[in-house]
Amino acid sequence: MGSVARRHKAAALVRDGRVSLQSTGPERVHLDVKEYQVVYHRRKRRWSCTCRYNTLTQSECYHIVAARLFLDKAIKEKREGKEPQGKDL
């Protein structure tokens, strides 16, 4: 899947409410994307996903792209004074 198709698919997940923030901490940010768990490892500045594609290739899957888009949107909304979806960032 090319990067344009991956981003398009990821944006659809965010738009359809299939991404949710589960927890944040000093080490990690946990999100649910569809039936998968996506984690951002803050110290390593690295993303991981439980999907088969990411597990086997260590490449960025569309679930990770969706998590990134979701967090970018939530941060933007918080800066604008809107209530972001999910738990506090």
C-alpha positions as CSV (number, residue, x, y, z in Angstrom):
1,M,0.0,0.0,0.0
2,G,1.4,3.4,-1.0
3,S,1.7,6.3,1.3
4,V,-1.2,8.2,-0.3
5,A,-3.5,5.1,0.1
6,R,-2.3,4.5,3.6
7,R,-3.0,8.2,4.6
8,H,-6.5,8.1,3.0
9,K,-7.4,4.9,4.8
10,A,-6.0,6.3,8.1
11,A,-8.0,9.5,7.7
12,A,-11.2,7.5,7.2
13,L,-10.5,5.6,10.5
14,V,-10.2,9.0,12.3
15,R,-13.3,10.4,10.6
16,D,-15.4,7.3,11.4
17,G,-14.4,7.4,15.1
18,R,-12.4,4.2,15.0
19,V,-9.4,5.7,16.9
20,S,-9.5,6.3,20.7
21,L,-6.9,7.4,23.2
22,Q,-6.6,4.9,26.0
23,S,-3.9,6.2,28.2
24,T,-0.9,8.6,28.4
25,G,2.1,8.5,30.6
26,P,5.6,9.7,30.8
27,E,6.9,6.6,28.8
28,R,4.0,5.8,26.4
29,V,0.8,6.8,24.7
30,H,-1.7,4.0,24.1
31,L,-4.4,4.2,21.5
32,D,-7.0,1.8,20.1
33,V,-7.3,1.8,16.3
34,K,-10.0,-0.6,15.1
35,E,-9.1,-3.8,16.9
36,Y,-5.4,-3.1,17.2
37,Q,-3.4,-1.3,19.9
38,V,-1.0,1.4,18.8
39,V,1.7,2.6,21.2
40,Y,4.0,5.7,20.9
41,H,7.2,5.1,22.9
42,R,8.1,8.6,24.0
43,R,11.8,8.1,24.9
44,K,12.6,6.0,21.8
45,R,10.4,8.3,19.6
46,R,9.0,5.1,18.0
47,W,5.6,3.8,17.1
48,S,4.4,0.2,17.3
49,C,1.1,-1.6,16.4
50,T,-0.2,-5.0,17.1
51,C,-1.3,-5.6,13.5
52,R,0.5,-8.3,11.4
53,Y,2.0,-5.8,8.9
54,N,3.8,-3.8,11.5
55,T,4.8,-6.8,13.6
56,L,6.4,-8.5,10.6
57,T,7.9,-5.6,8.7
58,Q,8.4,-2.9,11.5
59,S,7.1,-0.5,8.8
60,E,4.5,2.2,9.5
61,C,1.0,0.8,9.0
62,Y,-2.1,2.8,8.4
63,H,-3.1,2.2,12.0
64,I,-0.1,4.2,13.1
65,V,-0.8,6.9,10.6
66,A,-4.4,7.1,12.0
67,A,-3.1,7.4,15.5
68,R,-0.7,10.2,14.5
69,L,-3.6,12.0,12.7
70,F,-5.8,11.5,15.7
71,L,-3.2,12.9,18.1
72,D,-2.4,15.9,15.8
73,K,-6.2,16.7,15.7
74,A,-6.6,16.3,19.5
75,I,-3.6,18.6,20.2
76,K,-4.9,21.2,17.7
77,E,-8.4,21.1,19.3
78,K,-6.9,21.5,22.8
79,R,-4.9,24.5,21.7
80,E,-8.1,26.0,20.2
81,G,-9.9,25.5,23.5
82,K,-12.1,22.7,22.2
83,E,-12.7,19.5,24.1
84,P,-10.5,16.7,22.5
85,Q,-11.9,13.2,22.1
86,G,-10.8,10.6,24.5
87,K,-8.6,11.0,27.6
88,D,-6.4,14.0,28.4
89,L,-3.2,14.3,26.4
